[in-house]
Amino acid sequence: MRYALSAFAVALLAACGLRPFPAPHPTCHPTTPAELWTCIGEPDPHPRESAFTSTSRVATGDMTRRLLLNQVPSLACNRTPWRGFAPIEDGSLIGFIHKGDADKAIVIVVHGLFDSNTNRYARYIASGLADDGFTVVVPDMRWHGCKLDEPALATAGLDESKDLAEWADLLRARFNRRIGLLGVSLGGLDVINAAARYDKFDAGAVVISPPAAMAKVLDNLDTPPTFAEHGLNKFFVLYFRGVLRVRNRRIGIPFWSKEPFHAFLQHVVDSHPDQTFPDSLEALLKDVEPATRLREVKHPMLILAADNDPVMRKSSAEALVKAAEGLPHIRVIETVEGGHAGIIGRDPQWFSDAIAIFFNSSLR
């Protein structure tokens, strides 16, 4: 756990934490994908800050405490909603909901790895959408939050896509509105797989800093980082490795396994009760690979990926750009800066406008 604590300590030295998003000021109402992408535009391209600053902004403030609580089964579950939201629960589906305007879409906001639906970035994104009139649902995903102590493990988006399809069925039955998705980090992998496998998300999807070129991401996360290669960004990788080691130990994987991410996913493959589940780690990575799944996505999708992402690395952004070639309903914005999910805080007004324009669009 000392790796995780080191990351928290360094993150606290960063400039400022994520703030609530400013009110959106959409200036156009696109009717085609080309108009949509033109209307959304791009973040400010001029250099401003390091990957460390962008990424650590999302990991400061009350989120630092929440990050620690999220790793303890007895403390990870938070059923106290924030302003404008209320608990929603139906069988295995657990989360928070804001009931918005009847003429606007429902947006499901999906948190990232080792987080929960009460992390600051999830709350602020959800609240920004809620303030703009959307119905917003923020679920706890499997092996996270209120579902951390359940036996179902994270599966790199495969079972999670089924969970999101169940949310879509529940919400459409209750509200009969269009449904969209917004996912951050690993939540972005869940979202891409859900949008590719199920034609239930007709309001489209926004994806922030997802993994792609999965085998490379796994290798990068399992390679001990060095200051020579990573600089201060080393601590972000140490955080992910350290927290996974703690979680691995709870499911019987030795703490000091040389490759904790490979060990975890191999355990998922070996222990999964469904006989139709991929029978090898290689098969699982191939099955969930966004660079393959993007061609199965039927509704508009906006993906934000940064070249200086210290967790997913530039190879993820490049793979996503290449995979989206020739797909007019999918736009990948590859930025030079932004770090891991940090583009939402580096350019908050642009981000607020972009998601409002996207989910207000009537494109199907």
N, C-alpha and C positions, 0 to 999 in steps of 0.2 A: 504493500500500500504506500510505501514511501515514495514510489514513482508518482503516484497520483497526487500525493501531498506536495511534492516538489512542483508539479504543474500548477496546482492551486496557488502556491506561494508566489510563483513568478507571475501568474495571471493577475494577481492582486496589484502588481506594480504597474500594470498597464494604465494608460491615460484615463479613460472614463468608461463606464459601463453603458450597455445598451439602454436607450431611452424610449419611451412610448413614441410610436410613429406619428408623424404629423398628419393632419387631415389631408386626404387626397384632393387633387385638383385636376380631374380628367378633363381633357380639352377636345376630345373627339369621340365618335361613336362608330367604330369600324363595322363593316358588314362582310368583309372578306379577310382571309388570313393575311394577305399582303398588306391590307389597310391596318389590320391589328398590329402587325410587327412594326410598321412605320409609326403608328400612333404611340406605341410603347417606347420606341427609341432605345437608347442605351444609357448606362451610367456615364458619369463624367470620366473621360479617358485619361485625363491629365494625372500624372503621378502625384500621390499625396502621402501615402503611409506604407509601412511594411506589412508583410503577412502576419507578423507577430501582433502588431497593433490591431489590425482588422479582426483577427481571430480571437484575441484575448478580450476585445470589447464585448463579445458575446458570452464570455466566461467570467464576467465580473459582477459585482453587486450581489443581490440576494441569490443569484444563480450559483455562486460558489458554495454557499451553504446547502442549497438544494442538490447540487451535484454530489455532495457527500451523503446526504440523506437518501438519495436515489439508489445507493449501493447496499443499503441495509434492509432486508425484507420486512422487518418490523417497523421501519420508519419511512419506507419508500412510498407507501400509499397515502395520498392526500385526497380526502373527500370534501374539503372545504372550498367552495368555488370563490372566484373573485367577482368583482362588480359586473353585473349584467349577465352572469352565467349561473347555471344551476346544474346539479348532478343529473346524469342520465345513465340508466343501467337497464340492460335487457339480457338476461342469461349471462353469457361470458363477455358481453360488450359493456365496458365501463368507461365513462368519460364525463365531460362537461359540455353543456349546450347553451347557446344564446339563440333565442327565437327571434328572427328578424322579420323583414317585410315579406309579405306573401308573393310579391312579384319579383323577388330576387332569388338567386340560386342559394343552395346549401353548399358550404365549403367545409370539408374535413381537413383539419390541420394535423399533420403527422410529425411527431417529434423524432429526434435522432437517437443514435446508439448511446446507451447508458443514461438516458434522460427520462423525463416523464412529461405528462401533460401540464405540469405546473412550472416547468422551466420558464425563465423570463422570456426568452425569444418566442416560445410557443404562446405564452399569454399575450405578449404584445402584438404578435401577428394576428392572433384570434381576435383580440380587442379592436384592432384597427379595422378588420373586416366587419366586426359587429357594429362598430360606430358608423360604418357606411351602409348599414341596413341588411347585411347578409345574415342568414341563419348559419351559425358556426358550431361545429362539433370538434372537440379536441379529445380523442380517445387515448387511453393508456394502451400501448401496444404490448403484445405478448412478451414476457420476460422483463417487463419494465413496470415501474409504478405500482399500482394496485394489483398487477398481475405478476410481479416479480417472484412471489413465493409459489406460483403455480408450476406444475411440471412441464407445461409447454414452453419450449425454448425458442429463441429467435432463429429464423431459418434463412436469413439473407433475402427476405422478400417473398419467398414462395408461399408459406402458410399465411404470412401477413397479408398478401394480396387477397386471400380468401376471407380473412377477417374484415378487410375493407369492403369487400363485396357484400358481406353480411350487414355491415353498417349502411351501405347504400340501400339494401332491401328494406331495412328497418325504417330509415328516414324517408324513403319514397312512399312507403305505406302510410306513414304518419302525416307527411306534408305534401306529397305529390308535386315536388318541384325538381328542377334540374339540380344535379349534384356535381360538384367539382372537388378536386384534391389539391392540397399544397403540402409538400414534404420537404424536410430539411435533413441533409446528410444521409444516414441510413434510411430515414423516413422517405427520402427521395427515391431510394431503390425500391422500397415498398410501393410507392406511388407509381413508378414506371411499370412495375410488374402488374399492379392492379389495373392500370389503364390499358395495358396490352392484353391482358387475359380476360377482362370482363367489360362488355359494352354497356356499362351502367353509369359512367361518369361523363354525361353529356355536356356539362359546363366546363370541361377541360381540366388541365392540371398545370400547376406551377411547381417546379422542382429546383431546389437550391443545394448546390454542392454535393451531388450524388456521386457514389463510386461508379466507375466504369473501367473497362479493361480489368476485370475483377481479379484475375490471377496476379497482375502487377500490383494492385492495391494490397492484396493479401501478403505478397512478398515484401512490399515496402513496410507494412505494419509489423511484420515479424522480424525485420532486420533491425538490430539495436541501433538507434540513431546516435550520431556523433555531432559535436559542435562544429567540426570541420565542414560537414556537409549541410547541417541543418541550422546552425546557430542557435538562437533562443527557441526557435521552433521545435527543437529537440524535445522540449517539455510537453508539447501537445501529443507527440507520438508516445512518450513515456506514460502520459496519463492514460491513453487508450490501452496500452499494453498492461499497465499496472492494475487498472480496474478489471480488465478481463481476467487476469491471473487470479484475483480475489474471487470473482464469480466462478471461474473454472474449478477452483478448489471446492466450492460448494457442490459441484456435480461430479466430483471424483477425479478430476484432472489435476495432476500434480502442479503445485504453484509454480515451480521453476521449469515447467515445460519449455523447451528451447523455442518452439514456435507456437505461442498461445492461440493465435487466430486459426492456424491450420488445425491445431489440436481440438479447438472448440467445434469447428465445422465438421471435422471428421467424427467427433462424438455425436453431433446432430445426425449425420448420415447413418452411423452405426446403431443409434438408439431410437430412430424415428419409428413410431408404430405403424405408419401407413406403408404397405408393401409397394405402392406405386411411387413412393418418394424416390428421388435419384439415389442410385446404389453406390455412388462414389463421390468423393469431394470434387473431382474434375467434372463429373456430370452435373452436380449441383451448381457449380460456378457457370457452366455453359448454359444451364437452364434459366438462370436469373440474369444473365448478362444484358445490361441495358443496350449495348451496341447491337445486340440481336433483337431485343424486344421492341425497340423504338419503331421498327417497321410494322408492328402489329397494333400500334396506337392509332385509334380512329378519330379522335377529337383533338382540338388544339392543345398544344403543350409548349410551355415556355420553360427553358432550362437555363439556369445561371451557374456558370463554372469558371473558376479563376485559375490562371496559370500558376500562381504562387500559393496554391492551396497546400499547406504543410502536411495534411493528412491524406488527401486523395492524389495529390501531385498533378503535374501538368499532363501526364499521360491520360488521366481521366477526361480532362477537358478536350484533348485532341481526339480521343475515341468517340466522344459524344458529338463533336462537330462533324466528324467523318460519317457517323451513323445517320445523322440527320440530313445528309446531302440528298437532294431530290425529293424531300418530304415537305411540301409547302405548308402543311399545318403544324409543323414542329419547328421551333426556333431555338437554337442554342446561342446564348450570348456568352462568348468566351472573353473574359476580362483579364487584363494583365495583373490587376490588383484585386484584393478582396479577401484573400486568405480562405479559411474554411468557414463558410456561411457568413463571413464578415461583410459581404457586400450590402447586406440589409442595413447595417449600421454605418457603413462608409458613405452610402448615398441614400439616406432614409426617405427623403422626399421623392426621389425617383422611384424607389421601391414601393412606397405607399401608392403613388400614382399608377405604377405598372400593374399591381395586383388588382386595384380597383377597376382599371380599364379592362383587364383581362376577364375578370369574373362578371363584369357588367355587360360584356359583349354577348350578343345573342347567337354567335357562331356555334354551329353544331358539327 
